[in-house]
Amino acid sequence: MGDNRLCSNGHASNLASLKAPSPSQIIAVREGMGLTQSEAASLVHSVLRSWQQWEAGDRKMKPAVWELFCLKCGVMQLAKVHKRT
């Protein structure tokens, strides 16, 4: 059956293709949205220390958290991992 599911926009999402973002990607999106680290952490129901560790590269952000952050920010970078049906 695979791991394809339909997103709310009607596109199939291959969940296996989501990857953890690099620290530079995390920083670029956060700064591009004009958010502090604390505000960004709050958006994904996390604590400031975790956010700091993701940006420093000390921990990898889980793909689901990255997806949630991008969706809440309205960032279209996720289009690269979503395939049209």
Stockholm file with secondary structure:
# STOCKHOLM 1.0

chainA/1-85         MGDNRLCSNGHASNLASLKAPSPSQIIAVREGMGLTQSEAASLVHSVLRSWQQWEAGDRKMKPAVWELFCLKCGVMQLAKVHKRT
#=GR chainA/1-85 SS CCSEEECTTSCEEEGGGCCCCCHHHHHHHHHHTTCCHHHHHHHTTCCHHHHHHHHHTSSCCCHHHHHHHHHHHTCGGGGGTEECC
#=GC SS_cons        CCSEEECTTSCEEEGGGCCCCCHHHHHHHHHHTTCCHHHHHHHTTCCHHHHHHHHHTSSCCCHHHHHHHHHHHTCGGGGGTEECC
//
